[in-house]
Each structure stands twice: as structure tokens, then as C-alpha cells.
């Protein structure tokens, strides 16, 4: 099984639900761009706009260590990217570096399902130095995805990260907890097409949009969107909006896509016509690499 062809690209559109048509013809980052480790692939990209520049955090599969590590790249214009190096490694596999700003600090909640649970990191010297801040949930969870919503915090994840077929939900009064499993959890079970998180939940004035990996017929096939209708301390409901990413026409993503991190470009790049322009970090693969490491 060749895992070298997972790559990272960008997508732009007038709506985050229309990003498929705007997927870049070429990836912005591949394993060949990684110069500090022997990289098998790059995947799970998260964007952060910080002090007049864009930062991209993502998983690098380190073939020598046989595990994922977290690296970053930076860009002033979302076009030309400079690789910055690996910035976070642990004895266990790391991926899905969900990076976000909150309360005057920059935080990262990566996947560490092979470690001791959902561990929160704080940037000690952004973007290169990260310190473990707190172990939020002592349970193996895939793709932990936090959401601040209506004066509370929620965390979506998958506990069946081999089967990719469940979605669990946790809640807390603030980012540091205490975190408790939600009364409606698990939200989904036995559903490979709509469960495992596929990127940052988008909040842009309306209903939050949740992205889910469609792992049928195989891991890494597509991304589906869901509008969260109800999310309280005791209730949860959502409805599906359809598939937003899938196998593309280009060689780098011809057989699947499984991640999206969408952002509105509020003056950081020219608008198209009168419609607001959206960009998203995405990843894609070829058939021989559409498998979980």
C-alpha cells in the first residue's frame, strides 16, 4: 500500500457548500515539500489567519518514526507557501491539528487516539513552540472537533476510529472543562457515511455546519455537510445538506477527499463580484493511498 499520494490543496467558491468546483488543479503541499523528515504523505490541513498572514497546520506521516507528526507552512497570499517544519511530535501518532484562537491565545487540539486522550496544547511561541495544557478527555478519540456555541463548549469525535462509523459528543462549560459525555451521545452509530468528523465546524452567522467523512466504499472517499439545528446541554439535532467534496478530476485527488477547513475571506483576498469569497484547505488522494495509516 503506497501512502505517498495524500496531498493538500485549496478550494475557493462563493459558498462553502460549493467548494468542489473550486478545488485547485494542483496541490499546494505534497510529501515532496517536506525537508526535515522522510515524509510519506501530508493530510488533515487546518488554516489560521494570524497577524496578516496565513498559517497551515497539518499531519506529516514520518516514515522513519512510523507515525504522524504536526508541521506547518505559511503564506501571505494563499498562493505561495513556505514550509516551516515539524512543530509537534509525541511518542504516539498525531494528526488532525485543529488550531484555533480563543481568549487571547492560540490553541491546538490534535488527534492522539493512540495516546492518553484528547490533549489540548497552547502556543508558547507561535507557530513553532507548543506546550501541553490539559488532558480534556481520557478516552481514545479520532478527530476531536471543538465548538464554542451559545456560552458552552462541545466536542465531536469518533470513538470507533477503525470502523469510522460512530460520532460521540461531549459538553463543557468552558474549554478546559470539566468535559462530560452529552446526553444525546452517541449521535450516530453504525454509519460509515455520516459520522467521523472531517474538519472545523463552520460558524458564520447561521446554523453551524458540521463536516463528516463519507467512508463508503472506502476510507477517504468524500465529505458531507450537516446543518446543526439544535445543540443544548441535553439536545442535539441536525439535517444533511449533501456531499460537498469527493473524487476530483485532477490526479492528486482523483479517488477521494476527506477533510475541509473553510474560511470567509474578510478582506484578506479580493472578492469575486458581489458574492463573498470562501477558501478552504482540503486534502485528496489516489486509490492506492485511500487508506488510514
C-alpha positions in Angstrom: 0.0 0.0 0.0 1.5 3.3 -1.1 0.6 6.2 1.2 2.7 8.9 -0.5 -0.1 10.4 -2.6 -2.2 12.1 0.1 -1.7 15.8 -0.7 -3.1 19.2 0.4 -4.9 21.7 -1.8 -7.1 24.7 -1.6 -10.6 25.3 -2.8 -12.4 28.6 -3.4 -16.1 29.4 -4.0 -18.9 31.9 -3.3 -20.3 29.4 -0.8 -18.7 26.8 1.5 -21.2 24.3 0.1 -19.9 24.9 -3.5 -16.2 24.3 -2.9 -16.0 21.2 -5.1 -16.0 23.2 -8.3 -13.2 25.4 -6.9 -10.7 22.8 -5.9 -7.2 23.7 -7.1 -5.8 22.0 -10.1 -2.6 21.3 -8.3 -1.9 20.7 -4.6 -0.3 23.4 -2.6 1.7 21.0 -0.5 2.9 17.4 -1.0 5.3 15.0 0.7 8.0 16.2 -1.6 7.9 19.7 0.1 8.8 18.2 3.5 12.5 18.6 4.0 13.1 17.8 7.7 11.7 14.2 7.9 11.2 11.4 5.4 7.5 12.1 4.6 5.1 9.5 3.3 2.2 12.0 2.9 0.6 15.2 4.1 -3.0 15.5 5.2 -5.6 17.0 7.6 -5.0 20.7 6.9 -6.2 23.5 9.2 -5.8 27.2 8.4 -5.3 30.1 10.8 -5.1 33.8 9.8 -2.7 35.4 12.2 -1.0 38.8 12.1 -1.5 39.5 8.3 -0.5 36.0 7.2 -2.0 32.5 6.7 -0.7 29.5 8.6 -1.4 26.0 7.6 -1.0 23.1 10.2 -1.2 19.5 9.0 -0.2 16.0 9.6 3.1 14.7 8.2 3.5 11.0 8.1 7.1 10.4 9.3 8.1 7.1 7.6 11.2 6.6 9.8 9.1 7.0 13.0 6.1 5.2 11.5 3.7 7.8 12.9 2.1 11.2 12.2 3.6 14.4 13.4 2.4 18.0 13.2 4.0 20.5 10.8 3.2 23.9 9.4 3.6 26.2 6.4 2.9 29.9 6.0 1.7 32.2 3.2 1.0 35.9 2.7 -1.5 35.4 -0.1 -2.7 31.7 0.0 -0.7 31.1 -3.2 2.9 30.8 -2.4 3.6 28.6 0.6 6.8 28.2 2.7 7.2 25.0 4.6 8.2 25.7 8.3 8.9 22.3 9.7 7.6 19.8 12.2 6.5 21.6 15.4 4.8 18.9 17.5 5.7 15.3 18.0 4.8 12.8 20.7 5.7 9.1 21.4 2.3 8.4 19.8 0.7 9.2 16.4 -0.6 12.7 15.9 -2.9 14.1 13.2 -5.8 16.4 12.6 -4.2 19.5 14.2 -7.4 21.6 15.0 -5.8 25.0 15.6 -7.9 27.9 16.8 -7.8 31.3 18.7 -9.6 31.7 22.0 -9.3 34.0 25.0 -6.1 35.8 23.7 -4.2 32.6 22.9 -3.7 30.1 20.1 -4.7 26.5 20.9 -4.3 23.2 19.1 -6.4 20.0 19.7 -4.8 17.3 17.6 -5.9 13.7 17.3 -4.0 11.5 19.6 -6.1 8.3 19.7 -3.0 6.2 20.3 -2.0 8.4 23.3 -3.8 9.1 26.5 -6.8 11.0 25.1 -7.9 14.4 23.8 -5.0 16.6 24.9 -5.1 20.4 24.5 -1.9 22.3 23.5 -1.2 26.1 23.8 1.2 28.0 21.6 4.1 29.2 23.8 5.8 30.9 20.8 3.5 30.7 17.8 3.9 28.9 15.4 6.8 26.7 16.5 6.5 26.1 20.2 3.6 24.2 21.7 3.0 23.1 25.3 0.6 20.5 26.6 -2.0 22.4 28.6 -4.6 19.9 29.7 -6.0 16.4 29.1 -9.6 17.2 28.3 -11.0 13.7 27.9 -9.2 10.5 28.9 -10.6 8.3 26.1 -9.2 7.4 22.7 -10.9 9.6 20.2 -10.4 10.2 16.5 -10.6 13.7 15.0 -11.7 15.7 18.1 -13.5 18.8 16.9 -14.3 21.5 19.4 -17.1 24.1 19.0 -17.9 27.1 21.1 -21.7 27.6 20.9 -24.1 29.7 23.0 -22.0 30.1 26.1 -20.8 26.5 26.2 -18.3 24.2 24.6 -18.9 21.0 22.7 -16.6 18.4 21.2 -17.4 16.0 18.4 -15.3 12.9 17.7 -15.3 9.3 16.7 -14.6 6.5 19.2 -14.5 3.8 16.5 -11.6 5.1 14.5 -11.0 1.8 12.7 -14.6 1.4 11.6 -15.2 5.2 11.1 -18.9 4.6 11.9 -19.8 6.5 15.1 -20.0 10.1 16.3 -19.8 10.9 20.0 -20.4 14.3 21.6 -19.1 15.9 24.8 -20.0 19.1 26.5 -18.3 21.5 29.0 -19.0 25.0 30.5 -15.6 26.2 29.1 -12.7 25.0 27.0 -10.8 23.5 30.0 -13.9 21.6 31.2 -15.0 19.6 33.0 -16.0 17.6 30.0 -18.9 15.2 30.2 -20.4 13.0 27.5 -23.6 14.6 26.2 -27.0 13.1 26.9 -27.6 12.6 23.1 -24.3 10.8 22.6 -23.6 8.8 20.6 -25.2 10.9 17.9 -24.5 8.3 15.2 -23.5 4.7 15.2 -23.1 2.1 12.5 -22.9 4.8 9.8 -19.7 5.0 7.8 -21.1 7.8 5.6 -22.0 10.5 8.1 -20.1 10.0 11.3 -16.4 10.7 11.6 -15.5 14.4 11.7 -13.9 15.9 8.6 -12.7 19.4 9.8 -13.5 22.5 11.7 -17.2 23.2 12.3 -18.1 26.3 10.5 -20.0 29.1 12.3 -20.8 32.1 10.2 -24.0 33.7 11.5 -26.4 30.9 10.8 -26.6 27.3 11.8 -23.2 25.7 12.5 -22.1 23.4 9.6 -20.6 20.1 10.5 -18.4 18.2 8.0 -18.4 14.4 8.1 -16.2 11.9 6.3 -18.0 9.6 3.9 -16.1 6.4 4.3 -18.1 4.4 1.8 -16.9 2.4 -0.1 -13.5 3.1 1.5 -11.8 5.5 3.9 -11.2 8.9 2.4 -13.9 8.9 -0.2 -15.8 12.2 0.3 -17.1 14.9 2.7 -20.7 15.5 3.6 -22.2 18.7 5.2 -24.8 18.9 8.0 -26.6 21.9 9.5 -26.8 21.6 13.3 -30.3 22.7 14.1 -30.4 22.1 17.9 -27.4 22.0 20.3 -28.1 22.5 24.0 -26.9 20.8 27.2 -29.4 18.0 26.7 -30.5 18.0 23.0 -28.9 17.7 19.6 -30.3 17.5 16.0 -29.0 18.1 12.5 -30.0 17.7 8.9 -27.9 16.7 6.0 -27.1 19.2 3.2 -25.4 16.8 0.9 -21.9 16.0 -0.4 -19.6 18.9 -0.7 -16.3 17.2 -1.7 -15.4 14.0 -3.4 -13.2 12.4 -6.0 -12.0 15.1 -8.4 -10.8 15.5 -12.0 -7.2 16.1 -11.0 -4.6 13.4 -10.5 -3.8 14.4 -6.9 -7.4 14.0 -5.7 -8.9 11.7 -8.3 -10.0 9.0 -5.9 -11.1 10.8 -2.8 -11.1 13.7 -0.4 -11.8 13.6 3.4 -11.1 17.0 5.0 -12.3 20.6 4.8 -11.4 23.7 6.7 -13.5 26.6 5.3 -12.9 30.3 6.0 -14.6 33.5 4.8 -12.0 35.8 3.2 -12.8 39.1 5.0 -10.6 41.4 3.1 -7.6 39.1 3.1 -8.1 38.4 -0.6 -10.2 40.2 -3.3 -13.9 39.4 -3.5 -15.4 37.9 -6.7 -18.3 40.1 -7.9 -20.7 40.9 -5.1 -20.5 37.4 -3.5 -18.2 36.8 -0.6 -15.3 34.5 -1.5 -14.6 31.5 0.6 -11.4 29.4 0.8 -10.8 26.0 2.3 -7.9 23.8 3.0 -8.6 20.4 1.7 -6.8 17.1 1.1 -7.1 14.4 -1.6 -5.7 11.0 -2.6 -5.4 8.5 -5.3 -6.9 5.0 -5.0 -3.6 3.3 -3.8 -3.4 5.7 -0.9 -7.0 6.0 0.3 -6.5 4.1 3.5 -6.0 5.1 7.1 -2.4 4.6 8.2 
